[in-house]
Amino acid sequence: MSPSSIDWSAVSIEACATQRQYMRHRFLRTVQKYAPWLAIASIVSVLLGFPWSHLHHTIELSVLQSTSYLIFITVSLQVIFDTRRGHPWVGWLIGFVLLGFSLQAGWRFSHHAAFNHFSSLQSFSSAVSHGQIATDFTMSLLVITSWGLCQLQYNKVSQAILSIAMLMPVTAVLAQAYGIPDAYGQLSALSCLAGLCCASALLAKQVSQTSMSYLLLLDDTGKHLRWIISLLFVCAIFLGGVGVYFKHDYRLTPLIITLSLISVVSIMTFTYYRKGVMHEQVLPPEDLAFASELEAAIAHQEFYLVYQPQLDLTTGALVGVEALIRWRHPQQGVVPPVKFIGIAEVTGLIVPMGAWVLKAACQQVAAWKDGALSQVKVSVNVSPIQLRSAGFHAYVQQVLRETGLAADRLVIELTESAFVHTDDKGTAHLQALKQLGVKLAIDDFGTGYSCLAYLRDIPGDYLKVDRSFVNDVPGKERSEAVTSAIVVLGKNLHYQIVAEGVETQAQADYLKSLGCDLVQGYLYAKPMEAGVLQQWVRDRQTQPL
């Protein structure tokens, strides 16, 4: 049965809407997707607004103004190139934009009355003191500086500078709100629009790499931080208005308030970052891009299942199969789970992915009606995040009802770390699964916390010896001692012992001597797709190991 026959709408992305990490990373990915569009908006603003902007009476002011716009265009083009370098139209866009700006600048300067005026460094220095031009040029310098720091991987400093650039227009807004004419620091309309779009694009491009992204957190930490900053913003603006009302230096008031707001944002976010208030992992950009591909793979049904046989170590009979997920990537081919399961865990995508695995595996095993496969059990790995998700027990019950698979033929495999971190709700889920008749297996035992209390208290049925121990037996005394202890302990607690990763006959003989019940590994069979597994069963003659 192919994955395409599964109703994916039942396990859509909405299934993990309660996963904060998933929502955070999805939000950050969404912000990053807007980076090239913000850059395009900045470029369009300059190209459309530059011909109609005021032509200053000196060549120095015009050069500074044009340089500011050129910086916005250059940084915006770099953002587009970094985020869309694989598209064939990017090169054409860069050439077209630079050519268009060059033609516009040439046409404007050819009509400049002081075009033949000889400019010196001193004349440019005096031009910088011009109010509006100085502010425009300052904003462009902040943007190009933050871009350079971003290229050097100084992302925290880069975003701090970007926050300053983006708050510069606040000065003008406050001046208008306070009724101050010609306040220092008012940007031109074109620089304000183009600069804000350019700075926003650069900020969106690196939003996941810095402590400033704490402002975007969707959990209680992020909400708390935004409430504090909003309250301090209101207080600063209110006090500024009071200062203007009582006739203090009104020209400096908006600037002081703007600097105060910048300080509030920087201090609060860096304080939260340094104290480690937020413990959720932030993915690097390359992993964020991979997570986007993974999310698309879920929507496009690019996954399939393979099954590895589990044999009775005494009789050699086939008693079960372990369902393992594989990703058939359109460009990279088959991607092994080790490359994407970790990302799926961090982002929460493991929830819809695991839901699909559970349903697809149960549906396939229930469809085997004849021969040795008609009574096999199917083992499905379940993430701790899935176990703690609301409605997991109900979903398992629904899958069993829809597929017609007997509950005692489903084995839920959980790593020992999942049992260690299981709270009262998780324990209740385990008890509910046992009441359904579902079997529970403890996977990778001995590789994590190895807490013996949960072996006593959790109603498990199978204990799996990790392949890292199996690989070293027989022959290594310490590994033999650990493996023997796990088997004896499990047997005394009435677990069935499953050894995984068996690749040699010597390993199989040693495990059999210890009393292991079930075995799986390359010595017997590699993971196979359903059709290949059926052929393997038909060709195989059951005989004692």
C-alpha positions in Angstrom: 0.0 0.0 0.0 1.5 3.3 -1.1 1.8 6.4 1.1 -0.3 8.3 -1.4 -3.3 6.2 -0.4 -3.2 7.6 3.2 -5.5 10.4 4.1 -2.9 13.1 4.8 -5.5 15.6 5.8 -6.0 13.7 9.0 -2.4 14.4 10.0 -1.9 17.9 8.6 0.4 20.5 10.0 -2.4 21.7 12.3 -1.9 18.6 14.3 1.1 20.1 16.0 -0.2 23.7 16.5 0.4 23.3 20.2 4.1 22.7 19.7 5.7 26.0 20.6 9.0 25.1 19.0 7.4 24.2 15.7 5.4 27.4 15.7 8.5 29.5 16.5 10.5 28.0 13.7 7.6 28.2 11.3 7.2 31.8 12.1 10.9 32.5 11.7 10.9 30.7 8.3 7.9 32.9 7.3 9.7 36.0 8.3 12.8 34.9 6.3 10.6 34.3 3.2 9.6 37.9 3.1 13.3 39.1 3.1 13.6 39.2 -0.8 10.2 40.9 -1.2 11.2 43.6 1.3 14.4 44.1 -0.6 12.5 44.4 -3.9 10.2 47.0 -2.2 13.3 49.0 -1.2 14.6 48.9 -4.8 11.3 49.8 -6.3 11.0 52.8 -3.9 14.4 54.1 -5.0 13.9 53.6 -8.7 10.5 55.2 -8.7 11.2 57.9 -6.2 14.7 59.0 -7.2 13.7 60.9 -10.4 11.1 62.9 -8.5 13.2 63.6 -5.4 14.4 67.2 -4.8 17.6 68.1 -6.7 19.9 69.9 -4.2 21.6 73.1 -5.3 25.1 71.8 -4.7 26.8 68.8 -6.3 28.0 67.6 -2.9 24.5 67.2 -1.4 23.3 65.5 -4.6 26.2 63.0 -4.5 25.6 62.2 -0.8 21.9 61.7 -1.5 22.6 59.5 -4.5 25.1 57.5 -2.5 22.6 56.8 0.2 20.1 55.4 -2.4 22.8 53.4 -4.0 23.7 51.8 -0.7 20.0 50.8 -0.2 19.9 49.3 -3.6 23.2 47.4 -3.2 22.3 45.9 0.1 18.9 45.0 -1.1 20.4 43.2 -4.2 22.7 41.3 -1.9 19.8 40.1 0.2 18.0 38.9 -3.0 21.2 37.2 -4.2 21.7 35.4 -0.9 18.1 34.2 -0.6 17.4 33.5 -4.2 20.7 32.7 -5.8 19.4 29.6 -7.4 16.9 31.4 -9.6 18.0 32.3 -13.1 16.4 35.7 -13.0 18.5 37.0 -10.1 21.5 37.9 -12.3 19.2 39.7 -14.8 17.5 41.6 -12.0 20.8 42.8 -10.5 22.0 44.0 -13.9 18.8 45.7 -14.7 18.5 47.5 -11.4 22.1 48.8 -11.5 21.7 49.9 -15.1 18.5 51.7 -14.3 19.9 53.5 -11.3 23.0 54.5 -13.3 20.9 56.0 -16.1 18.8 57.9 -13.6 21.8 59.2 -11.7 23.5 60.2 -15.0 20.4 62.0 -16.3 20.0 63.9 -13.0 23.6 65.0 -12.7 23.6 66.1 -16.3 20.9 68.6 -15.5 22.7 69.8 -12.3 23.6 73.5 -12.4 26.8 72.9 -10.5 27.8 69.8 -12.4 31.2 71.4 -13.4 31.9 72.6 -9.9 35.1 71.1 -8.5 34.3 69.3 -5.3 36.8 68.8 -2.6 36.9 66.8 0.6 36.3 70.0 2.6 33.2 70.8 0.6 31.8 67.2 1.2 32.6 67.6 4.9 30.5 70.8 5.1 27.7 69.1 3.1 27.5 66.4 5.6 26.3 68.9 8.2 23.2 69.6 6.2 20.3 68.3 8.4 18.1 66.1 6.2 21.0 64.8 4.0 23.1 64.0 7.1 20.2 61.9 8.5 19.6 60.1 5.2 23.3 59.4 4.8 23.6 58.3 8.4 20.8 55.8 7.9 22.5 54.4 4.8 25.8 54.1 6.7 24.1 52.2 9.5 22.6 49.8 6.9 25.8 49.2 5.1 27.7 48.7 8.4 25.2 46.2 9.6 25.4 44.4 6.3 29.2 44.2 6.6 28.9 42.9 10.1 26.4 40.3 9.0 28.9 39.1 6.3 31.5 38.7 9.1 29.0 36.7 11.2 28.7 39.4 13.9 25.0 39.0 13.8 24.1 40.3 17.3 25.9 43.6 16.6 24.5 43.8 13.1 20.9 43.5 14.3 21.5 46.0 17.1 22.6 48.5 14.5 19.7 47.7 12.3 17.3 48.4 15.2 18.9 51.8 15.4 18.3 52.4 11.7 14.7 51.3 11.9 13.9 53.5 14.8 15.4 56.6 13.2 12.0 57.6 11.6 10.5 57.6 15.1 12.3 60.9 15.8 10.3 62.6 13.0 7.0 61.0 14.2 7.6 62.1 17.7 8.5 65.6 16.5 5.2 65.9 14.6 3.3 64.5 17.6 4.9 67.1 19.9 4.3 69.9 17.4 8.0 70.6 16.9 8.8 72.3 13.6 11.8 71.2 11.6 13.1 68.8 14.2 16.6 67.5 14.0 16.8 64.1 12.3 13.8 64.1 10.0 14.4 61.7 7.1 13.3 62.4 3.6 10.3 60.4 2.6 12.2 58.4 0.0 15.1 57.5 2.4 12.5 56.6 5.1 10.7 54.2 2.9 13.6 52.7 1.1 15.8 52.5 4.2 13.1 50.9 6.3 12.4 48.2 3.6 16.1 47.6 3.2 16.8 47.3 6.9 13.8 45.1 7.4 14.9 42.8 4.6 18.4 42.5 6.1 16.8 41.9 9.5 14.5 39.2 8.2 17.3 37.5 6.4 19.2 36.9 9.7 16.3 36.8 12.1 17.1 33.4 13.5 20.8 34.1 14.3 20.7 36.6 17.1 19.4 37.4 20.5 17.2 40.2 18.9 15.0 37.4 17.6 13.8 36.9 21.2 11.3 39.7 20.4 9.6 37.2 18.0 9.2 34.4 20.5 5.6 33.1 20.6 5.7 31.6 24.0 5.4 33.3 27.5 8.9 34.5 27.4 8.4 36.4 24.1 5.1 37.8 25.3 6.6 39.0 28.6 9.4 40.7 26.8 7.2 42.5 24.3 4.9 43.7 27.1 7.8 45.2 29.0 9.2 46.9 26.0 5.8 48.3 25.0 5.2 49.7 28.5 8.6 51.3 28.5 8.0 52.8 25.0 4.7 54.4 26.2 6.4 55.8 29.3 9.3 57.2 27.3 7.0 58.9 24.8 4.8 60.2 27.5 7.7 61.7 29.5 9.0 63.2 26.3 5.7 65.0 25.7 5.8 66.3 29.2 9.3 67.6 28.7 8.2 69.5 25.6 5.1 70.9 27.3 7.2 72.4 30.1 9.5 74.1 27.5 12.7 72.0 27.8 15.0 71.9 24.8 12.3 70.7 22.4 14.7 70.1 19.5 16.7 67.4 21.4 13.7 65.7 23.0 12.7 63.5 20.0 16.3 62.4 19.6 16.7 61.6 23.2 13.5 59.6 23.3 14.6 57.7 20.2 17.9 56.8 21.8 16.0 55.7 24.9 13.8 53.4 22.9 16.8 51.9 21.2 18.5 51.3 24.6 15.3 49.7 25.9 15.2 47.2 23.0 18.9 46.4 23.2 19.2 46.1 26.9 16.1 44.0 27.3 16.8 41.5 24.5 20.5 41.1 25.4 19.6 40.6 29.1 17.2 37.9 28.2 19.7 36.3 25.9 22.6 36.4 28.4 20.5 35.0 31.2 19.4 32.1 29.0 15.7 32.7 29.8 14.8 31.0 26.6 16.0 27.4 26.4 14.5 26.4 23.1 17.0 25.7 20.4 17.3 28.1 17.5 18.2 26.5 14.2 21.0 27.9 12.1 19.9 29.2 8.7 20.9 26.1 6.8 18.8 23.9 9.1 15.9 26.3 8.8 16.1 25.9 5.0 16.2 22.1 5.5 13.2 22.3 7.9 11.3 24.1 5.2 12.1 21.3 2.7 11.0 18.8 5.4 7.7 20.6 5.9 7.1 20.7 2.1 7.9 16.9 2.0 5.1 16.2 4.4 2.7 18.2 2.3 3.9 16.6 -1.0 3.9 13.0 0.4 7.5 12.3 -0.2 7.9 9.7 2.6 7.6 6.0 2.5 8.0 3.1 4.9 10.4 0.1 5.0 10.1 -2.8 7.3 12.8 -4.8 9.1 11.9 -8.3 10.2 12.1 -9.4 13.8 12.7 -13.1 14.3 12.3 -15.5 17.2 15.8 -16.3 18.2 15.0 -19.8 19.1 12.7 -21.0 16.3 13.6 -18.5 13.6 9.9 -17.7 13.0 8.9 -14.2 11.8 7.1 -12.6 14.7 7.2 -8.9 13.9 8.4 -6.0 11.7 9.7 -2.6 12.7 8.4 0.2 10.5 11.1 2.8 9.5 10.5 6.0 7.7 12.5 7.1 4.6 12.4 10.3 2.6 12.6 10.2 -1.2 13.9 13.7 -1.9 13.3 15.0 -5.4 16.9 16.1 -5.9 18.9 14.2 -3.3 17.3 10.8 -3.6 16.7 8.7 -0.5 17.5 10.6 2.7 18.2 8.4 5.7 16.4 9.3 9.0 19.5 10.3 10.8 19.6 13.4 8.6 16.1 14.6 9.2 14.7 13.1 12.4 16.7 15.6 14.6 15.4 18.6 12.7 11.9 17.2 12.9 12.2 16.8 16.7 13.4 20.4 17.2 10.7 21.9 15.0 7.9 19.7 16.1 7.3 18.4 12.6 7.9 15.0 14.1 4.2 15.1 15.3 2.5 15.1 11.9 5.3 12.9 10.5 4.9 10.3 13.3 1.1 10.4 13.0 1.5 9.4 9.3 4.0 6.7 10.1 1.6 5.2 12.7 -1.4 5.2 10.3 0.5 4.0 7.2 2.2 1.1 9.1 -1.0 -0.1 10.7 -2.8 0.1 7.4 -0.2 -1.9 5.7 0.1 -4.6 8.3 -3.6 -5.0 8.5 -3.7 -5.5 4.7 -1.5 -8.6 5.0 -4.1 -11.3 5.3 -2.2 -14.4 4.2 0.9 -16.4 5.2 3.5 -15.6 7.8 2.7 -11.8 7.6 -0.9 -12.3 8.6 -0.1 -12.4 12.4 3.0 -10.3 12.6 3.3 -7.4 15.0 4.4 -4.0 13.8 6.7 -1.8 15.9 6.4 2.0 15.4 8.8 4.5 16.9 7.0 7.3 18.8 8.7 10.6 19.8 8.3 12.0 23.3 6.7 15.0 21.8 4.1 12.8 20.2 3.5 11.1 23.5 2.9 14.4 25.3 0.7 15.7 22.6 -3.0 16.1 23.4 -5.1 13.5 21.8 -2.4 11.0 21.1 -4.2 8.1 22.8 -7.4 9.0 20.9 -5.5 9.1 17.6 -4.0 5.6 18.2 -7.5 4.3 19.0 -8.9 6.0 15.9 -6.1 4.5 13.7 -6.7 1.0 15.1 -10.4 1.3 14.4 -10.0 2.7 10.9 -7.4 0.2 9.8 -8.9 -2.9 11.6 -5.6 -3.8 13.1 -5.8 -5.7 16.4 -4.4 -3.6 19.3 -2.1 -6.4 20.5 -0.3 -6.4 17.0 0.8 -2.8 17.5 4.0 -2.1 19.5 4.8 1.5 20.4 8.5 2.0 20.8 9.8 4.8 23.0 13.3 5.7 23.9 14.3 5.6 27.6 14.6 9.4 27.7 10.9 9.6 26.9 10.1 7.5 29.9 12.4 9.5 32.2 10.8 12.8 31.2 7.2 11.4 31.3 5.0 13.5 33.6 1.7 12.5 35.1 0.0 13.2 31.7 2.5 11.1 29.8 2.1 8.2 32.3 -1.7 8.4 31.9 -1.2 8.2 28.1 0.9 5.0 28.6 -1.7 3.5 30.9 -4.5 4.3 28.4 -2.5 2.7 25.6 -2.0 -0.5 27.7 -5.8 -0.5 28.3 -6.3 -0.6 24.6 -4.1 -3.6 24.4 -1.2 -1.9 22.7 2.3 -3.3 23.5 5.0 -0.9 24.7 8.8 -1.3 24.0 11.7 0.5 25.5 14.2 1.3 22.8 17.9 2.1 23.0 18.1 1.0 26.6 21.4 1.7 28.3 22.4 4.6 26.1 20.7 7.4 28.0 19.7 8.0 31.6 19.2 4.3 32.4 16.9 5.0 35.3 15.8 1.6 36.8 12.7 3.1 38.5 10.7 3.4 35.2 11.6 -0.2 34.3 9.7 -1.2 37.5 6.8 1.3 37.2 6.2 1.6 33.4 4.0 -1.1 32.0 6.4 -2.1 29.2 6.4 -5.4 27.3 9.7 -5.3 25.3 13.2 -4.2 26.2 15.5 -3.5 23.2 19.3 -3.9 23.6 20.9 -1.1 21.6 23.1 -2.0 18.6 26.0 -0.2 20.2 26.3 -3.0 22.7 25.5 -5.7 20.2 28.3 -4.5 17.9 31.0 -5.3 20.6 29.9 -8.8 21.5 31.3 -11.3 21.9 34.9 -10.4 22.5 34.8 -7.2 24.6 34.4 -8.0 28.3 32.8 -4.8 29.4 30.2 -4.8 26.6 29.5 -8.5 27.4 28.9 -7.6 31.0 26.6 -4.7 30.2 24.6 -6.8 27.6 24.3 -9.7 30.0 23.1 -7.4 32.8 20.4 -5.8 30.6 19.1 -9.2 29.6 19.0 -10.5 33.1 17.4 -7.4 34.5 14.8 -7.4 31.7 14.0 -11.1 32.2 13.5 -10.7 35.9 11.0 -7.8 35.2 9.2 -10.1 32.7 10.2 -8.2 29.6 10.8 -9.8 26.3 14.3 -9.0 25.2 14.9 -7.7 21.6 18.4 -7.4 20.3 18.9 -5.0 17.3 21.7 -4.5 14.9 22.8 -8.2 14.7 25.2 -8.6 11.8 27.2 -11.7 12.5 26.4 -15.3 13.5 28.8 -15.0 16.5 26.6 -12.2 17.8 23.5 -14.2 17.3 24.9 -17.2 19.1 26.1 -15.1 22.0 22.7 -13.4 22.4 20.9 -16.7 22.2 23.1 -18.0 25.0 22.0 -15.1 27.1 18.4 -15.8 26.6 17.3 -13.0 24.2 13.9 -13.6 22.7 13.8 -11.6 19.5 16.4 -10.4 17.1 16.7 -8.1 14.1 19.6 -7.0 12.0 21.4 -7.3 8.6 22.4 -10.9 9.4 18.8 -11.8 8.6 17.4 -9.0 6.5 17.8 -5.3 5.7 14.8 -3.0 6.0 12.6 -3.6 2.9 9.6 -2.0 1.3 6.3 -3.9 1.6 6.4 -5.7 -1.7 10.0 -6.8 -1.3 9.2 -8.0 2.2 6.4 -10.2 0.9 8.7 -11.7 -1.6 11.4 -12.3 1.1 8.8 -14.1 3.2 7.7 -16.3 0.3 11.3 -17.2 -0.6 12.4 -17.9 3.0 12.2 -21.3 4.6 11.5 -21.0 8.3 14.1 -22.9 10.2 15.7 -22.7 13.7 18.6 -20.3 14.1 
